[in-house]
Amino acid sequence: MSLYGGDWSMLYRTARSLAPEAFFEDGSLAGAWGGKWHPHGTPRQMYSPNDGTALASALNLDVGSAKAALSAAADEGPAWAALPLEQRCIRVQAAVNLMRQHSETLALLLVWEIGKPLIQARTSVNRMLEGVEWYLQEAERLTAGRTPVGLVSNIASWNYPLSVLVHSMLVQALAGNIALAKSPSAGGAASVTLAVALSRQAGVPLCLIHGSGSLLGEVLIRSEEVDAVAFVGGRAHGRSVADGLLDRRKRYMLEMEGVNAYGLWEFSDWKLLEGQLLKGYEYGKQRCTAYARFVVERRLFPQFLETYQRAMSQVKVGHPLKLENGDFPRLSYGPLINSDKVKSLQARVLEALTLGAVPLYQGQLEGARFLEGQDTGTYLAPTALLGVPRRSALYHAEPFGPLDTFVLVDTLDELIGEMNVSRGSLVATIGTDNPKVAAEVTPRLQAFKVGVNALRSRGDREEAFGGYGESWQGCFVGGEHLIRAVTHSESGEAPLGNFMATRSQIAAP
């Protein structure tokens, strides 16, 4: 298959030419700690969700090797923390400059590894770089009177390996910490490896290991060398991380799932909603801030459904690397991360239908947007269900994919109750023409960020980011809070966060 930017082997050779210390000739990816790259570990073959193409092999560590890696990473801490802020800024800026120089390679790695369409992949790279540059500009103000906590252990999901994981690592390092990450197991290992390699070339001692989260989780969370834990993932894994912190005095930032809801009451701007629905389908809703539940005033449902169907008719799904007129296709999304995720969502839909849900929209995968004869088992067309029963898993759980649920309500109290079904979320929106409705509903929503006729997102800069209820535990991040989360205040001021009473044994921040 002829592609702009070459096939995978050409892209890998490009990455290897930029960082031969990390990308080996046999196609394996090294880890970095203790001041150097290490060719140790058991190779784990990775595959592209786009079409099953074999990609690189991550050199996975066992528990003993991971413990040694953490100890060696911690040894880099004192020298880095002792550098004046000005010097750390110079090095982090140099890392940003290197990554900007090779941003297209980073974006193409995202396309191959996690199936993100190229335009969206480029946006992810740019958000990482622009976000870090904001912290560089504000570094003196944000770090005044603060000292680094030490070694920060980062465990992140695969969907934003650069704009969330590497972005956070660079900010943690800017504040004087040693930032160590386990590469995401499901996808993104090569993208993170190249970003870490370019950062280390610029003199920023980011550390990276590869391995199974279930095997290495205890090491990454409970090891004495670890001073702070940053986790992004689902609630089940997040609760496990929290349990591992119960008898440890560490900083922690645990971002977990929640059902982000969009409520409509006394609303009429259907053109606005159409655009928001279409934008919401970027990357197949594989985002922690995707809106998956629409709670609609009953009398508005005919107009809502018409608007929804019009928006869905514009959603384009396909292989992110199948050229159209000699260029990459403009898609809403490509594959989900793997075929198991597709099967899981299909099973949840079947369960909901069996229990009485009504199917209101089922998109189709268009053969013209795929390679001839390719397996499409990782692809799922947009799907929407009305009236999912409370007994169904979809009623309370975040789908994390191209699947929406609709709920009809007759009172504002019902609307608020149905928007709060997951006992805490990251974002929510109330769509209304009536300012009094917005004023009544907004403070009663269990979401960290609430929009009025506007979508909310994570954000990297001046605005804090976190979650309410079971969607978050620990320090909030975003803006100054990302620095506060990984530094101590000379005045003893505690960082802002969601430290739940049920986890009161966890160290005071």
KAKA-V548086 format. One record per residue. N is the residue number from 0. PSI is psi in degrees with one decimal (999 if undefined). Layout:
{{N	PSI} {N	PSI}}
This chain:
{{0	123.5} {1	124.8} {2	146.4} {3	127.7} {4	-4.0} {5	173.2} {6	-175.4} {7	-42.4} {8	-37.2} {9	-40.6} {10	-41.1} {11	-41.5} {12	-35.9} {13	-46.4} {14	-40.2} {15	-35.4} {16	-27.9} {17	-29.7} {18	67.8} {19	-19.6} {20	-21.5} {21	-28.8} {22	109.9} {23	158.7} {24	-27.2} {25	4.0} {26	10.4} {27	156.4} {28	130.1} {29	169.4} {30	162.5} {31	126.2} {32	158.5} {33	28.6} {34	4.1} {35	170.5} {36	146.8} {37	128.0} {38	33.5} {39	151.2} {40	170.1} {41	121.6} {42	133.8} {43	111.6} {44	134.9} {45	151.4} {46	150.6} {47	132.1} {48	-15.0} {49	-46.4} {50	11.6} {51	6.6} {52	134.3} {53	129.1} {54	-137.5} {55	173.9} {56	122.3} {57	137.7} {58	94.3} {59	137.0} {60	153.0} {61	178.1} {62	-45.4} {63	-43.3} {64	-36.3} {65	-40.3} {66	-43.2} {67	-36.9} {68	-43.3} {69	-40.9} {70	-43.8} {71	-35.8} {72	-43.2} {73	-30.7} {74	-22.0} {75	-13.2} {76	-52.5} {77	-43.4} {78	-39.7} {79	-43.9} {80	-29.4} {81	-16.4} {82	137.4} {83	149.2} {84	-40.3} {85	-40.5} {86	-39.9} {87	-39.9} {88	-42.5} {89	-43.5} {90	-42.4} {91	-39.3} {92	-38.9} {93	-38.1} {94	-43.8} {95	-43.1} {96	-41.4} {97	-44.0} {98	-34.3} {99	-37.7} {100	-32.7} {101	32.1} {102	-33.5} {103	-37.9} {104	-43.5} {105	-41.9} {106	-42.4} {107	-34.8} {108	-40.2} {109	-40.2} {110	-47.0} {111	-40.8} {112	-37.1} {113	7.9} {114	21.3} {115	127.0} {116	148.8} {117	-43.4} {118	-42.6} {119	-34.4} {120	-42.0} {121	-39.3} {122	-41.2} {123	-43.6} {124	-45.7} {125	-38.5} {126	-38.9} {127	-50.4} {128	-45.2} {129	-35.2} {130	-45.4} {131	-37.9} {132	-32.1} {133	-43.3} {134	-34.6} {135	-42.5} {136	-32.1} {137	7.3} {138	-45.1} {139	-43.7} {140	-43.0} {141	-27.8} {142	-2.1} {143	127.3} {144	21.3} {145	150.0} {146	149.1} {147	151.3} {148	-30.1} {149	-117.8} {150	123.4} {151	122.5} {152	121.8} {153	123.4} {154	109.4} {155	159.1} {156	172.8} {157	-14.3} {158	-24.8} {159	67.0} {160	-23.9} {161	-55.6} {162	-14.1} {163	-59.0} {164	-59.9} {165	-36.7} {166	-49.9} {167	-41.3} {168	-42.7} {169	-37.0} {170	-40.3} {171	-42.9} {172	-40.4} {173	-36.2} {174	-1.2} {175	6.8} {176	162.5} {177	119.4} {178	121.1} {179	138.8} {180	147.5} {181	127.6} {182	145.3} {183	132.3} {184	-33.2} {185	-21.9} {186	151.9} {187	2.6} {188	-41.3} {189	-38.7} {190	-47.7} {191	-40.4} {192	-45.0} {193	-42.6} {194	-41.5} {195	-40.4} {196	-44.9} {197	-35.5} {198	-42.6} {199	-34.7} {200	-30.3} {201	-1.1} {202	11.6} {203	115.6} {204	57.9} {205	146.1} {206	147.9} {207	133.2} {208	157.3} {209	147.8} {210	174.6} {211	129.9} {212	-39.2} {213	-30.9} {214	-41.3} {215	-2.2} {216	-47.0} {217	-38.8} {218	-44.8} {219	-21.0} {220	-47.0} {221	-13.0} {222	141.2} {223	-28.0} {224	-22.1} {225	124.0} {226	-18.9} {227	149.0} {228	127.0} {229	122.6} {230	138.4} {231	122.2} {232	-161.2} {233	170.2} {234	-39.3} {235	-48.0} {236	-36.6} {237	-40.8} {238	-36.6} {239	-41.3} {240	-44.4} {241	-41.6} {242	-35.8} {243	-13.7} {244	-4.2} {245	-37.0} {246	24.5} {247	139.2} {248	86.9} {249	153.3} {250	151.6} {251	146.7} {252	103.2} {253	102.9} {254	120.7} {255	174.1} {256	162.9} {257	156.3} {258	106.7} {259	123.8} {260	147.6} {261	117.6} {262	142.5} {263	124.8} {264	127.2} {265	58.4} {266	146.3} {267	-5.0} {268	74.0} {269	-26.8} {270	-41.0} {271	-47.1} {272	-38.6} {273	-46.7} {274	-38.2} {275	-39.7} {276	-42.1} {277	-45.9} {278	-34.2} {279	-19.4} {280	4.4} {281	136.8} {282	27.9} {283	27.7} {284	24.8} {285	60.0} {286	147.3} {287	-19.4} {288	16.3} {289	144.0} {290	117.5} {291	-11.8} {292	125.4} {293	116.2} {294	115.7} {295	132.2} {296	130.1} {297	-44.0} {298	-17.6} {299	-6.4} {300	-40.0} {301	-44.6} {302	-37.3} {303	-47.2} {304	-40.8} {305	-42.3} {306	-43.1} {307	-46.5} {308	-36.5} {309	-41.5} {310	-43.2} {311	-28.6} {312	-16.1} {313	-6.6} {314	129.1} {315	126.4} {316	140.5} {317	-176.3} {318	121.0} {319	-12.9} {320	7.9} {321	111.4} {322	143.8} {323	116.6} {324	38.9} {325	7.4} {326	166.3} {327	146.6} {328	150.7} {329	100.6} {330	154.0} {331	-42.4} {332	164.3} {333	-127.5} {334	163.2} {335	174.0} {336	-29.7} {337	170.6} {338	-27.3} {339	-37.2} {340	-40.6} {341	-47.1} {342	-37.9} {343	-45.1} {344	-40.5} {345	-38.5} {346	-37.9} {347	-38.2} {348	-46.2} {349	-41.9} {350	-46.0} {351	-41.5} {352	-40.8} {353	-34.2} {354	-4.2} {355	1.0} {356	154.2} {357	123.3} {358	121.8} {359	-20.0} {360	133.9} {361	106.3} {362	171.5} {363	144.6} {364	126.5} {365	122.7} {366	-29.2} {367	-18.8} {368	15.1} {369	162.7} {370	150.3} {371	122.3} {372	4.6} {373	153.2} {374	127.1} {375	25.5} {376	-14.4} {377	5.4} {378	143.9} {379	127.0} {380	158.7} {381	139.4} {382	142.0} {383	138.4} {384	143.7} {385	139.0} {386	45.0} {387	124.2} {388	153.1} {389	-26.4} {390	-15.2} {391	144.6} {392	-31.3} {393	-17.8} {394	-37.4} {395	-20.4} {396	149.2} {397	124.3} {398	-36.8} {399	50.9} {400	-175.6} {401	63.9} {402	121.6} {403	150.6} {404	143.4} {405	141.0} {406	132.6} {407	136.8} {408	160.6} {409	-12.0} {410	160.6} {411	-36.2} {412	-39.9} {413	-42.4} {414	-47.5} {415	-42.9} {416	-41.6} {417	-24.9} {418	-17.6} {419	24.0} {420	-24.1} {421	10.9} {422	49.3} {423	136.8} {424	174.5} {425	-41.8} {426	160.6} {427	161.5} {428	138.9} {429	121.2} {430	116.9} {431	150.6} {432	-10.2} {433	109.3} {434	-31.0} {435	-36.3} {436	-45.4} {437	-42.8} {438	-32.7} {439	-39.9} {440	-44.3} {441	-50.9} {442	-12.2} {443	-1.7} {444	133.4} {445	60.7} {446	146.2} {447	-42.1} {448	129.3} {449	129.2} {450	149.1} {451	109.5} {452	24.9} {453	142.3} {454	147.4} {455	155.9} {456	-178.2} {457	-55.5} {458	145.5} {459	-11.0} {460	-106.2} {461	-15.6} {462	137.0} {463	157.7} {464	135.4} {465	-156.5} {466	160.7} {467	157.0} {468	-135.1} {469	6.0} {470	-7.4} {471	145.4} {472	134.3} {473	-160.0} {474	140.1} {475	159.7} {476	-170.4} {477	138.2} {478	-142.3} {479	-21.9} {480	-25.6} {481	-36.1} {482	-44.5} {483	-32.7} {484	-25.7} {485	23.0} {486	156.2} {487	142.6} {488	134.5} {489	-25.1} {490	-5.7} {491	8.4} {492	130.2} {493	147.0} {494	155.7} {495	139.3} {496	178.5} {497	83.7} {498	97.3} {499	145.3} {500	-31.8} {501	-11.1} {502	33.6} {503	-17.0} {504	-18.4} {505	147.9} {506	139.8} {507	140.4} {508	999}}
